[in-house]
Amino acid sequence: MTTAPAVHAAERGRPAHRGWWSWKRWAAGVACVGLLALALMAERPLLGESIHSFGSLRWLPLFWALVFEIGSMISLALLERRILILAGHRLPVRHAIAIAYASNAMAQSLPIVGSGAATAFTYRRMVSHGAEPTLAGWTLTLAGIVSNIAFVVILSIGGLISGKSLAMVAGGLGLVLSAAVIAVAMLAVRRVTVRERVARAATWTLRKIQRLIRRPSGDPAEIVDETLAGLAAFHVHRRDALHVVGSAVRNWTFDLLCLAFSIKAAGAHVPWWGIVLAWAAGSGGAALNLTPGGLGVVEVALTGALVALGVPSMQALTAVLVYRGYTFWLAMVVGWPLYWRLVRERKQVEERAQAAAAAQAPAEE
């Protein structure tokens, strides 16, 4: 009985807290819409230059470009879902896809902080679906590592087949380093001696980093031990590892094929020997995140790269606008409604949990 006033006070505080977060969420949404509107106005000159060429687009390659972009997003969702499965938690496929689209929309809409906000959103959704907080955090970390390695491998292969000496050397080094990282990771999982050596090397490295930047705080050995303990929750088998790597490779490969078929849709010949390097230039522009989704930056970088590969300038611009229409604008159209739906579902779950707790309180008293 003595805790009743505290309970009622907490209940009175929740609506205000929820209203504050609701206000912040709506403000963020309005800001995103405003930024996207400004970005669209910035792209008006590009649209004006190529609008007449859209009437001559080839429909079959246009369709396949859309299919490949959808496949890329599904592969990203399955990558994160598969890593969760490795630790014994199953997230429904439809929820994984909805989370992937919503987080991608958030990442591309917010300049500078978009990636961090999207990661936090994905983390909260995984936890709300029953994943342990530590497990959800490690899932996102491992998904990012595997995705980055897959990107480096694809980029390295593109460098090898480009025929340019510097790109071929960089591609070979990229493949060797990626293979070394994967080999060490697999041995560390399977063999105790290798894991101990990796732990000692990580502890030594972390100690040096702490001396330079004073971060992260804490004993290096304890931090490394806790990290390895978190990784121990994931039981990796060869088949599971192949599924995870396959999803990461498909994510990037399908996105690359979306660009290739966008070029076909514009009526140009696809420069297969150098398209990976051009695609990487566009990805680098998006990674800067100086504007929502890298708008303007990606278009200029990717169009210039395609023109350098021999694609006619007007067709290159048309292909880039088609590609960005699928990878950016369509992602916004699909992702934000899914975001609001997920937020609404979470609110409903919280309200049902509060109602159930309130119903049990009198019985306990």
C-alpha positions as CSV (number, residue, x, y, z in Angstrom):
1,M,0.0,0.0,0.0
2,T,2.9,2.4,0.7
3,T,4.0,2.2,-3.0
4,A,0.6,3.2,-4.4
5,P,1.3,7.0,-4.5
6,A,4.5,6.4,-6.4
7,V,2.7,4.2,-8.9
8,H,0.1,6.8,-9.5
9,A,2.7,9.5,-9.8
10,A,4.6,7.5,-12.4
11,E,1.3,7.0,-14.3
12,R,0.7,10.7,-14.2
13,G,4.2,11.3,-15.5
14,R,4.0,8.9,-18.5
15,P,1.6,10.9,-20.6
16,A,3.7,14.0,-20.4
17,H,6.8,12.0,-21.2
18,R,5.1,10.3,-24.1
19,G,3.8,13.7,-25.3
20,W,7.3,15.1,-25.2
21,W,8.7,12.3,-27.2
22,S,5.7,12.4,-29.6
23,W,6.4,16.1,-30.1
24,K,10.1,15.4,-30.8
25,R,9.1,12.6,-33.3
26,W,6.8,14.9,-35.2
27,A,9.3,17.7,-35.2
28,A,11.9,15.3,-36.6
29,G,9.4,14.2,-39.3
30,V,8.7,17.8,-40.3
31,A,12.4,18.5,-40.5
32,C,13.0,15.5,-42.7
33,V,10.2,16.5,-45.0
34,G,11.7,20.0,-45.2
35,L,15.2,18.7,-46.0
36,L,13.8,16.4,-48.6
37,A,11.9,19.2,-50.2
38,L,15.0,21.4,-50.3
39,A,17.0,18.5,-51.8
40,L,14.3,18.0,-54.5
41,M,14.5,21.7,-55.4
42,A,18.3,21.3,-55.7
43,E,17.8,18.5,-58.1
44,R,15.4,20.4,-60.4
45,P,18.2,21.4,-62.8
46,L,19.2,17.8,-63.2
47,L,15.6,16.8,-63.7
48,G,15.0,19.5,-66.2
49,E,18.0,18.5,-68.3
50,S,17.0,14.8,-68.6
51,I,13.2,14.9,-68.3
52,H,12.6,14.4,-72.0
53,S,14.8,11.3,-72.0
54,F,12.5,9.5,-69.6
55,G,10.0,9.0,-72.4
56,S,12.4,6.6,-74.2
57,L,13.2,4.4,-71.2
58,R,13.3,0.7,-71.8
59,W,10.6,-0.9,-69.6
60,L,12.0,-4.4,-69.1
61,P,15.4,-3.3,-67.7
62,L,13.5,-0.7,-65.7
63,F,11.4,-3.5,-64.1
64,W,14.5,-5.6,-63.4
65,A,16.3,-2.6,-61.8
66,L,13.3,-2.4,-59.4
67,V,13.4,-6.1,-58.7
68,F,17.1,-6.0,-57.8
69,E,16.7,-3.0,-55.5
70,I,13.9,-4.8,-53.6
71,G,16.1,-7.8,-53.4
72,S,18.9,-5.7,-52.0
73,M,16.7,-4.5,-49.1
74,I,15.3,-8.0,-48.4
75,S,18.9,-9.3,-48.3
76,L,19.8,-6.6,-45.8
77,A,16.9,-7.6,-43.6
78,L,17.7,-11.3,-43.8
79,L,21.3,-10.6,-42.9
80,E,20.4,-9.1,-39.6
81,R,17.7,-11.7,-39.0
82,R,20.2,-14.6,-39.7
83,I,22.7,-13.2,-37.1
84,L,19.9,-13.0,-34.5
85,I,19.1,-16.7,-35.3
86,L,22.7,-17.6,-34.5
87,A,22.1,-16.5,-30.9
88,G,18.8,-18.4,-30.7
89,H,16.3,-15.6,-31.3
90,R,13.9,-15.6,-34.3
91,L,12.5,-12.4,-35.7
92,P,9.6,-12.8,-38.2
93,V,10.7,-12.1,-41.8
94,R,8.0,-9.5,-42.4
95,H,9.1,-7.6,-39.2
96,A,12.8,-7.8,-40.3
97,I,12.0,-6.4,-43.7
98,A,9.8,-3.6,-42.2
99,I,12.6,-2.6,-39.8
100,A,15.2,-2.6,-42.6
101,Y,13.1,-0.3,-44.8
102,A,12.2,2.0,-41.9
103,S,15.7,2.3,-40.7
104,N,17.0,2.9,-44.2
105,A,14.5,5.7,-44.7
106,M,15.7,7.3,-41.5
107,A,19.4,6.9,-42.4
108,Q,18.9,8.6,-45.8
109,S,16.6,11.3,-44.6
110,L,18.8,12.8,-41.8
111,P,22.1,14.3,-42.8
112,I,25.1,13.7,-40.6
113,V,23.3,11.8,-37.8
114,G,21.1,9.6,-40.0
115,S,23.2,6.4,-39.7
116,G,23.3,6.7,-35.9
117,A,19.6,7.4,-35.6
118,A,18.8,4.4,-37.9
119,T,21.0,2.1,-35.8
120,A,19.3,3.2,-32.6
121,F,15.9,2.7,-34.2
122,T,16.8,-0.8,-35.4
123,Y,18.2,-1.7,-31.9
124,R,15.0,-0.6,-30.2
125,R,12.8,-2.5,-32.6
126,M,14.8,-5.7,-32.1
127,V,14.6,-5.3,-28.3
128,S,10.8,-4.7,-28.5
129,H,10.5,-7.9,-30.4
130,G,12.1,-9.9,-27.6
131,A,15.8,-9.8,-28.3
132,E,18.1,-9.3,-25.4
133,P,19.7,-5.7,-25.4
134,T,23.2,-7.1,-25.6
135,L,22.2,-9.6,-28.3
136,A,20.6,-6.8,-30.4
137,G,23.7,-4.6,-30.0
138,W,26.0,-7.4,-31.1
139,T,23.7,-8.3,-34.0
140,L,24.0,-4.8,-35.5
141,T,27.8,-4.7,-34.9
142,L,28.3,-8.0,-36.6
143,A,26.0,-7.1,-39.4
144,G,28.0,-4.0,-40.1
145,I,31.3,-5.8,-40.0
146,V,30.1,-8.6,-42.4
147,S,28.5,-6.0,-44.7
148,N,31.6,-3.9,-44.9
149,I,33.8,-6.9,-45.6
150,A,31.4,-8.0,-48.4
151,F,31.6,-4.4,-49.9
152,V,35.4,-4.5,-49.8
153,V,35.4,-7.9,-51.5
154,I,33.1,-6.8,-54.3
155,L,35.1,-3.6,-54.7
156,S,38.3,-5.6,-54.8
157,I,36.9,-7.9,-57.5
158,G,35.9,-4.8,-59.5
159,G,39.4,-3.4,-59.2
160,L,40.9,-6.7,-60.4
161,I,38.7,-6.8,-63.5
162,S,39.0,-3.1,-64.3
163,G,42.3,-3.5,-66.1
164,K,43.9,-0.5,-64.3
165,S,47.1,-1.3,-62.6
166,L,46.5,0.7,-59.4
167,A,43.0,-0.6,-59.0
168,M,44.2,-4.2,-59.6
169,V,46.8,-3.9,-56.9
170,A,44.3,-2.3,-54.5
171,G,41.8,-5.0,-55.3
172,G,44.3,-7.8,-54.7
173,L,45.3,-6.3,-51.3
174,G,41.6,-5.9,-50.4
175,L,40.9,-9.6,-51.1
176,V,43.9,-10.7,-49.1
177,L,43.1,-8.6,-46.1
178,S,39.4,-9.6,-46.2
179,A,40.4,-13.3,-46.4
180,A,42.8,-12.8,-43.5
181,V,40.1,-11.1,-41.3
182,I,37.7,-13.9,-42.0
183,A,40.2,-16.7,-41.4
184,V,41.3,-15.2,-38.0
185,A,37.7,-14.8,-37.0
186,M,36.8,-18.4,-37.8
187,L,39.9,-19.7,-36.0
188,A,39.2,-17.6,-33.0
189,V,35.7,-19.0,-32.8
190,R,36.8,-22.6,-33.1
191,R,40.2,-22.7,-31.2
192,V,40.8,-21.5,-27.7
193,T,44.5,-20.8,-28.3
194,V,43.8,-18.5,-31.2
195,R,41.1,-16.8,-29.2
196,E,43.5,-16.2,-26.4
197,R,46.1,-14.7,-28.8
198,V,43.4,-12.5,-30.3
199,A,42.4,-11.4,-26.8
200,R,45.9,-10.5,-25.9
201,A,46.4,-8.5,-29.2
202,A,43.1,-6.7,-28.7
203,T,44.0,-5.8,-25.1
204,W,47.4,-4.4,-26.1
205,T,45.8,-2.4,-28.9
206,L,43.0,-1.1,-26.7
207,R,45.5,0.0,-24.1
208,K,47.4,2.0,-26.7
209,I,44.2,3.6,-27.9
210,Q,43.2,4.6,-24.3
211,R,46.6,6.3,-23.8
212,L,46.0,8.4,-26.9
213,I,42.3,9.4,-26.7
214,R,41.4,8.3,-23.1
215,R,38.5,6.2,-24.5
216,P,36.9,3.9,-23.8
217,S,37.2,4.0,-20.1
218,G,37.8,0.9,-18.0
219,D,40.3,-1.9,-17.8
220,P,41.3,-3.1,-21.3
221,A,41.4,-6.7,-20.3
222,E,37.9,-6.6,-18.8
223,I,36.5,-4.8,-21.8
224,V,38.0,-7.4,-24.2
225,D,36.8,-10.3,-22.0
226,E,33.2,-8.8,-21.9
227,T,33.3,-8.4,-25.7
228,L,34.4,-12.0,-26.3
229,A,31.8,-13.2,-23.8
230,G,29.1,-11.4,-25.8
231,L,30.3,-13.0,-29.0
232,A,30.2,-16.4,-27.3
233,A,26.4,-16.2,-27.4
234,F,26.5,-16.6,-31.2
235,H,26.9,-20.3,-32.2
236,V,28.4,-20.1,-35.7
237,H,28.3,-23.2,-38.0
238,R,29.6,-23.3,-41.5
239,R,26.1,-23.3,-43.0
240,D,25.0,-20.4,-40.9
241,A,28.2,-18.4,-41.8
242,L,27.5,-19.0,-45.5
243,H,23.9,-17.7,-45.1
244,V,25.2,-14.6,-43.3
245,V,27.9,-13.9,-45.9
246,G,25.6,-14.7,-48.7
247,S,23.0,-12.2,-47.5
248,A,25.7,-9.5,-47.2
249,V,27.0,-10.2,-50.7
250,R,23.5,-10.3,-52.2
251,N,22.7,-6.9,-50.6
252,W,25.6,-5.2,-52.4
253,T,25.4,-7.2,-55.6
254,F,21.7,-6.5,-56.1
255,D,22.3,-2.8,-55.5
256,L,25.0,-2.9,-58.1
257,L,22.8,-4.7,-60.6
258,C,20.1,-2.1,-60.0
259,L,22.6,0.5,-61.3
260,A,23.5,-1.8,-64.2
261,F,19.9,-2.2,-65.3
262,S,19.2,1.5,-64.8
263,I,21.9,2.1,-67.4
264,K,20.3,-0.5,-69.7
265,A,16.9,1.2,-69.2
266,A,18.5,4.5,-70.3
267,G,19.5,2.9,-73.5
268,A,23.3,2.8,-72.9
269,H,25.8,0.0,-73.0
270,V,26.8,-1.2,-69.5
271,P,30.6,-0.8,-68.9
272,W,30.9,-4.0,-66.9
273,W,34.7,-3.7,-66.7
274,G,34.5,-0.5,-64.6
275,I,30.9,-0.3,-63.3
276,V,32.0,-1.5,-59.8
277,L,34.4,1.4,-59.4
278,A,31.7,3.9,-60.6
279,W,29.2,2.3,-58.2
280,A,31.7,2.6,-55.4
281,A,32.1,6.3,-56.2
282,G,28.3,6.8,-55.7
283,S,28.4,4.8,-52.5
284,G,31.2,6.9,-51.2
285,G,29.2,10.1,-51.9
286,A,26.2,8.6,-50.0
287,A,28.4,7.6,-47.1
288,L,29.5,11.3,-46.6
289,N,25.8,12.0,-45.6
290,L,26.3,15.7,-45.9
291,T,22.9,16.0,-47.4
292,P,19.8,13.7,-47.0
293,G,20.9,10.5,-48.7
294,G,23.8,12.3,-50.3
295,L,21.5,14.1,-52.7
296,G,23.4,16.1,-55.2
297,V,26.7,14.6,-54.1
298,V,25.8,11.0,-55.3
299,E,24.3,12.2,-58.6
300,V,27.3,14.3,-59.5
301,A,29.9,11.7,-58.5
302,L,28.1,8.8,-60.1
303,T,27.2,10.6,-63.3
304,G,30.8,11.8,-63.7
305,A,32.1,8.2,-63.1
306,L,29.8,6.8,-65.7
307,V,30.8,9.4,-68.3
308,A,34.4,8.6,-67.6
309,L,33.6,5.0,-68.4
310,G,32.2,6.0,-71.8
311,V,28.5,6.3,-71.1
312,P,27.0,9.3,-73.0
313,S,26.4,12.2,-70.6
314,M,22.6,12.4,-71.1
315,Q,22.1,8.7,-70.8
316,A,24.4,8.6,-67.8
317,L,22.4,11.3,-66.0
318,T,19.1,9.5,-66.9
319,A,20.5,6.2,-65.6
320,V,21.6,7.8,-62.3
321,L,18.2,9.5,-61.8
322,V,16.5,6.2,-62.3
323,Y,18.9,4.4,-59.9
324,R,18.4,7.1,-57.3
325,G,14.6,7.0,-57.8
326,Y,14.7,3.4,-56.7
327,T,17.4,3.5,-54.0
328,F,16.4,6.8,-52.5
329,W,13.0,8.2,-53.3
330,L,11.2,4.8,-53.4
331,A,13.0,3.9,-50.1
332,M,11.4,7.1,-48.6
333,V,7.9,6.3,-50.0
334,V,8.0,2.7,-48.5
335,G,10.2,3.3,-45.4
336,W,8.5,6.2,-43.7
337,P,5.0,4.7,-43.6
338,L,6.5,1.5,-42.2
339,Y,8.3,3.6,-39.6
340,W,5.1,5.2,-38.4
341,R,3.4,1.8,-38.4
342,L,6.2,0.2,-36.3
343,V,6.0,3.2,-33.8
344,R,2.2,2.8,-33.5
345,E,2.5,-1.0,-32.9
346,R,5.1,-0.4,-30.2
347,K,2.8,2.2,-28.5
348,Q,-0.1,-0.3,-28.6
349,V,2.1,-3.0,-27.0
350,E,3.2,-0.6,-24.3
351,E,-0.4,0.4,-23.6
352,R,-1.5,-3.2,-23.3
353,A,1.4,-4.0,-21.0
354,Q,0.5,-1.0,-18.8
355,A,-3.2,-2.1,-18.7
356,A,-2.2,-5.6,-17.7
357,A,0.0,-4.3,-15.0
358,A,-2.7,-2.0,-13.7
359,A,-5.2,-4.9,-13.7
360,Q,-2.8,-7.0,-11.6
361,A,-2.0,-4.3,-9.1
362,P,-5.3,-4.5,-7.1
363,A,-5.1,-8.2,-6.9
364,E,-1.5,-8.0,-5.4
365,E,-2.7,-5.5,-2.9
